[in-house]
Amino acid sequence: MKNILLLLLFYAASSFAATYYCDAQAVSSGDGSINNPYKSIAAGMSVLSSGDTLFIRGDQAGNGRIYNEKISVSSSAASGKDNAPIVVSAYLGEIVRLMPSARSSIYANYWEFKDFILDMGAHADDAIRVYGDHNTFRNLEVTNGQRDGFDMSDASYNLIENCTIHYFNRNDQYDAHGIIMDGGVGNTFRGNVIYDCKGDCIQLYKSKVNSETLIEDNDLYTTFGGGSENAIDMKGTQSCTIRNNKMHGFRNAEDSDGVALKINKNSDNVLIEYNEIYDSNGGFRISGGETQNIRFRYNVVHDIYLDGSPDKYGYGVQFDGVSDITLSSNTFAHIPGPLFWIASRGATNITMENNIFYDSNSFKGSTADFNGNVQIDYNGWYQTKQSISGAHDVVGDNPRFVDEGAYDFKLTESSSAINAGNPAAGTDFPGQRIDLGAFEFQGTPTGIQNEIKSASGFYLAPNYPNPFNPATSIHFYMQQAGFVKLNVFDITGRRIATLINALRVPGAHRVAFHPNAAASGIYFYNLTVYSQDKGRIIFQKSRQMTFLK
């Protein structure tokens, strides 16, 4: 009886949720109905309460219907509720472009903004400042500003997902970031494409504590070279996870050391896993004071760019005054500078096992600056100019990857890295012993290169693992740039998730799917690639997967 009563109360509450419309082309402001919409976004937002939706009318083609408005939600504005947010969205299938003269600001809680373009028109201001909690920003394009894309301060449990954040530059000595956060708990940045920012794509600032941040499934890069800083710069961050991101294109310059991922200034308890870093002057830089408890696993750092002195640039990992560091089951390949840059402050308490190091230069600095409990064993050293010998290492000329030229660093069946890892890792592996490197050998490769050729340069791979719980990875390859939509549908054809809705560059891509509250069963994921102007479909394919709770 109690459950029935709660259900009735839920439906009663939801019946009061309302839908409103606004249209900049309306002759005058109406009552917010679809046939008599408000003329401005602000008028529509002023009437919203928990569970309500405001649809912004747009155009179905071109650059979108223009609204010279900012999004402003004050601390006195209504807040939504858990499972009943206040939603502001472009109308389904229509293009909306906001072009404000000042930044948008969000102080209230449980709001959701989605499916429109926020174009700052080169104004010297942040695009969005977030002060509230439990807000969602999904499928937005945020662009063309001279400050930061998202500036977050003491904001917690916010989600920025499947957004394209790009071209944030400025004409003075200061930085412009894609996302900058100073203080907050439990924020998530997932599935975004962030590129061409003068500063970092994502910076977690240090004046206030950022904790329990999740950064996953993002594509972070620059075409500015040394005109950008880093993909991710973490300062004083606690209990953060950086998972399954792609980071590339960063270069050394006067204001940038060209490293993809920096962890520094008293950061603690950080997990870095399943990331891919390439085409940058450095892979990981771990430094500063009390930075400690940093774990790297299942990452691939490859084809690092040598720009300048080979004893300083093009490096894999820099250690500088850090402690309790673990590098396990990573793949480092084609490192033309120092494989390890060991600064004079070095590292205290370091574990390094089950990694592959291939085609790398000598170290900079000395392993004598590794102090405390040093455990370095069960690694593969292939064509490395310098190594750290362990009693159970594998040494050879070639780890025999599937196709390193196509950035496929999975192992082939003839690799000496198979079943060569530390037995203490357990037996829950295909060969009942862990392999070296970022990928476990799963059997004979399935001919991905032939499938790529047959699809004219595009390929959608089977998800792995499958069946899966709690998450699975979806991989695809693009021979040319295009606008990508990657959707997940249930067995009835209902769309339950949009994993990508953004421009993607050529190459291999990977995104994770977390079903969350979805039921067990069969699902389908569909990849559609359009030309860059979205004018035509150039590739489309679907595959089936099974979720088991």
N, C-alpha and C positions, 0 to 999 in steps of 0.2 A: 504493500500500500504506500509506504514511504517513497519507494522508487517511482511509482506511478504519479504521485503528487509532484515530485521533483520534475518529472517529464512534462507534466501539464503546465507547471510554472515556467519551464524553459520555453515551451511553445507559445505561451501567453506573452512572455517577454519579447520573443522574437517577432511576434505579430505586430509589435509597435515599431519595428525598424522600418524606416522610410527610404525611398529612393528619390533623389532630386537631380535636376539637370541645369547646366548653365551653357550659354552660347554667346560668344563675343559678337556674333552677327545678328543677334536678336535686335529688333527695333527698339524695344524697351524691356525693362526688367519685369518678369512676370511672377507667377506663384511657384516656380520651380518644377512644374510638370514638364513632361517631354514635349508637349505642344505649346507650352507657354513658359519657357525656361527663364532662369535668372540671366542677366546680361554679363555678370562678372563672377569670377571664382569666389571672391571675397563674400559676395552676397549669399552664395550657396553655402559656403563654409560656416557662415554665422548661424545657421539654423540647425546644424548637425548635432546629433547626440549619439550615444552608444548604439552601435549596430547599423547606423545610417550609412548610405552611399551617395556621393555626389559624382555624377558622370559629367565630364567636360567634353562638349561636342567639338569635333575636329573635322579634318578633310580625309578623304580616302586615298589621296595620292599627293605627290609633291612634298614640299617642305613642312606642311602642317599648318593648321589654323593658328594665327598668332594671338597670344594673350600677353599684353604688357603688364603683367602682374607677378608679384611674388607670392609665395605661400607663407602665411603668417598665422601661427597658432600660439597665442599667448598663454601664460601660466593660469590665467583665469578662464580660458576656454574650456569647453566640455572635453572630458576624456572618455575614451572607449573603455571596454572591459576585456578581460581575457576571453577569447572565443567570440567577442562581439566588438571588434575594433571599429573606428570611424574610418571609412574608406573614401579616398579621393582618387579618381582614375579617369584616364581618357575613355571615351565611349568605345565600345568594342569595335575593333577594326578601323578606328579613325586615328589620324595623326594630329597631335596637339603639341604646340611649341610655346613654352613660356619664355618670354624675353623681358625679365624685370630689370630695373635700374638699380636695385639693391638686393642684398642677400635675403633668402628665405630663412625663417627661424621657427623651430619647433620646441615649445616648452612643455606642452601637455603630454599625456601618456596614451598608449594604445591607439595610435593613428596609423593608417597604412596609405602610402602614396605609390602609385604604380602606373606604368604604361604611357608616360609622356616624356617630352624632351624639355630640359631646363637649359637654356642657352643664355649665358651671361653677357654675350655681346661685347666681350673684352672689358667689361666694367671692373674697376679695381676693388673687388669685394669677394668674399667667400660666396659660393653658390648656396650652400645650406649649412646653417648652424643648428646643432642638435643638443638640446639641454634636457629633454624629457626622457622617459624610460618606456621600454616595450613598444617602440615604434618600428615600423617596417617600411623599407624603401625598395621597391621591386620593379625590375624591367624599366628603369629610367635611363635616359641618356643625359648625362650632366657634362657640360662642355663649355669651352671658350671663356675662361675667367682669368683674372690676374691675381687671384689669391688661392685659396684651397677649394677643392670640390666639396667635400664634407668636412666640417670642423666640429668635433664633438668634445664637450666638456662636462665632466661629471654625469655622463649619460650612461645608463645601464640597460642591459638586455634588449638592445636594439639590433635589428637585422638589416644589413645592406646586401641585397641578393640580386644576381643576374642583371646588374647595372653596367653600362658602359660609361666610364669616367675618363675624360681625355682633354688634352690641350689646356693645361693650366700653367701659364707662364707669367712672367712679370719683368719689368724693365729696370729693376733696382737690384741690390745685392741680396735680397731676401728670397726665401724659397716659396714655392707654390706646390702643394702636395695634392695627390688625389684624395686621400683620406688622412686626416690627422686627428688623433684622439689623446686627450689629456684627462685622465681620471674616468673610472667607470668599471663596472663588473658585468661579465657575461655577455659582451657584445660579439656579434658574428658578422664576418665579411665573407660571403660565399658566392662563387660562380660569377664574379665580376671580371670585366676586361678593363684594366686601368693602364693608360699609356700616355707618353709625352707630357710629363709633368716636370717642371723645373727642379722641384725637390724630389722627395721619395714618392713612389706610388702609394705606400702605406707607411705612416710613421706613428708609433706609439710614444708619446712625449713623456718627459720624466718629472715634471714638477708635481704631479699627483700620481697616485698608484693606479695602473691599469692591471686588472686581474681577470683571469678566466676568459681571455679573449680567444676566439676561434677564427683563424684565417685559413680558408680552404677553397680549393677548386677555382682559384683565380688565375688569370693570365696577366702577368705584370711585365711591362716592357717599355722601352723607349726607342724612338728613332732620332732623339736629340744627341745621342752619344754622350760625351762629357758634359753636355748641357743639362743632364738630369743627374740625380744622385744615386739612389739605390731602389731596388724593388721594395724591400721591407727594412725599416730601421727601427729597432726596438730599444728603448731606453727605460731602465727601471721598471720592467714589466714582470709580473708575477703569474705563474701558472697559466701559460699561454700555449696553444697548440697551433702549429703552422703545418698544414697538411695538403698534399696533392696540388700544389701550385706550380705554375710554370713561370720562370724568371729569366729574362734574357735581354741583351742589347746594351748593357751598362758599360761605361768607359771611364778611364781615369782622366781627370782634369784638375784645374786649380782648386775647385770647390767640391770635387767628388773623387773618391778613390775607386770608383767603378766596380765595387763589389755588389753582388746581388742581395745577399742577406747579411745584415749587421745585427749582432746581439751584444749590447754593451750597457754600461752605467748601472751596475747593480741589478741586472735582471736575474731572476731566480725561477727554477722549475719550468723549463721550456722544452716542449717536445716538437721536434722537426722531423716529419716523416713523409715519404712518398712524393717528394718534390723533385722537379727537374730544373736544373740550372745550366745554362750554356751561353756562349757568345757574350761573355762579360769578362772584365779584367780580373775578377776574383769571384770565388764561390761563396764561402762562409768566412766571416770575420767575427771572432768571439773575443771580447776584450772588456777591461775596465773593472777595477775595484773588486766588489763583491759579486760579480757575475758568476753564477754557480748552478749546478744541477741542470746541465744542458744535455739533452739526448738527441742524437742524430741517428735515424735508422731508415733504411729502404729508400734513400735518396740517390739520384743520379746527377753527378756533376761532370759535364763533358764538354769537349771542344771549347775550352776557355780561350779567350782572345788575348794574345800577347801584344801589348801596346807600350813600347818603351823597353826599359831594362829587363832582361830575362831573369835577373835575380830578385826582382821586386814585383813585377806585374805578371798576370797570367797565372795566379796561384789558386790552389785548391782550398786550403783552410789556413787561417791565421789564428794562432793562440797568443794571447797577450794578457797575462795576469788573471787567469780564470781557474776555477776548481770544479772537481766532480763532473768531468766531461766524459760522455760515452759516444763513440762512433761504432755502430754495429750494422752490418749488412747493407753497406752503401757501395755504390760503384763510382769510381773516379777514372775517367778515361780522357786521354788527349789533353794533358795539363802541361803546357809549354813552359810555364814559369815554375816557381817552387811548389812542389806537391804540398809541403807543409812550410809555412812561414812561422817560425817559433821565435817570438820576440823575447827580449831579455827577461821579462816577467814570467814567461812560459805558462805552464799549466801544472796544477797540483791535483793529484788523484785523477788519472786518466785511464780509461778502458778503450781498447781498439781491437775489435775482432770481427771476423766473418766478412771483411771488406775485400773488394777487388780494387787494386791500383794498377792502372795500365797506361803505358806510354806517357811517363811523367818525368819531370826534371828533378834535379837535386833539391835538397831542403835549403831554406834560408834560416840561419840560426842553428842551434845545437839541441839535440835531444837531451843533453845534460840539463836543460832547463825544464824537463819533465820531472816533477818531484812527487814525493809522497808515495801513494800506492799506484804503481804503473803496471798495467796488465796489457801487453801488446802481443798477441799471438793469434794463430788460426786466420791469417790473412793471405791473400793471393797477390804476389808481386810479379807483374808481367812487363818487361821492358821498362823498368824503372831505373833511373840513374842512381838512386839511393833508396835504401829500404831500412826497415827496423826489424831485424831478424827475430823470429819466434821459433820455438822448437817444432811447431806443427804447421809451418807455413807451406804454401805452394808457390813454387818459383817456375816461371816459364816465359815463353815468347809471346803467346797469344791466348787469351781466355776463350776465344772462339764464340763470339756473340753472333746473334742471328743476322744482323745487318747493321754494323756500326755506321756505315755511310748514310743510312736512313734513320739514324738515332734509335735503333732497336737494339737495346743492350740486354735482352734476354739471352739465356745460354742455349747453345746447341748440345746435342747428346754426346758429342766428343769432347766437351769442355772438362778440363781437369779441376774446375771449381765445383763440380757437382759432388755433393756428399762430402765436402772437404772442410766444413765448418766445425765449430766447437760442439762435441757431443753433449755437453752440458745444457745446450739449448733444448734438449728433449727429442722426442721421436715423432712429433706431429707434423711431419713433412712427407712429400711424395716418396722420397728415398729413405725415410725414417731417420734422416740426419740432415741438418740444415746445410744448404749450399752457401758458397761465397757469393757476395754481391747483393744487389737490390732485388733480384727476381729468383724465385725458385723454379727449377726446371720442371715443366709440366708434361713433357713428352715431345715427340717430333713436331716441329713447326708445321703450321697448316697451310703454308703457301701464300702468305700475305702478299708477297711481291707480285705473284701472278694475279691475285684478285685486284690489287691496285691498278695494274695495267689494264685489266679487263674493264674496269670502271672508269677508264679515262682519267686516272689520277686521283680518284677518291675511293675511300674504303671505310666501312663501318664494321668494326670487329665485334665478335660475340663478347658479351659482358663477362667479367670474371670477378669473383666466383659466381657460378650459376648451377644450382639454386644458391640463394644467398640469404644471410641474416647476420648483422643488421644492415649492411651496405654492400654495394657492388660498384665496380669501376667500368666505365664505358669509354672505349678508345675509338678514335677515328683519325683518318689521315686525309689531308687536303693538298693537292698539288699546286693549287692557286688560291689566292685570297677570295673570300666571299662572305656574305651575310648568312649566319648559321642559326637555324632553329632546331633545338633538340628537345623533343617533348616525350613525356611518358603517358601512356593511356592504359586504362584497365580493360578487362575482357569485353565490356560493353561498348568500348570506344570513347568513353568519357576521359577527357584530359585531366590528369591528376597532378602533373608537375611540368614546369618549364625549366629545364636545366641550363639552356643557353638561348639567348635571343640577342645576338650581337655579332659584330664584325669579327672575323678570325683570320689570322695570317696563315700562309702556307706552312705545312709541317704536320707533325704528329700531335694530337691533342688527347687529353684525358680528363674526365669529369666523374665525380662520384654521385651515386644516387642513394639517398637515405629515405626509405619509405615512411619513416616516423609512424604515424597512426594508421597507415594503410593495412588492409586485411591481407592475410595470406592468399596467394593465388598467382595466376598467370598475368603478366603485364607485357606491354609492347613499348619499345622505344623507337622513335622515328627521327631520323636525321634528314633535314632538308637544307640544302645549300643554294642560296640565290646569288646572282651576280651582285657586285658590291653596291650597285644602285637599287637593288631589290627588284629589278625589272623582269628577271626571268629565273626559273629554276634550272640549275646546272647539275644537281645530283640529288637523289632522294632514295632512301632505303629504310626499311623497318626490320627489327629483330625481336625475338620473344625471350622473356626471362621469367624466372619463378622466384617468388618471395616466400620463404617459410618462416613462420614465427615459432 
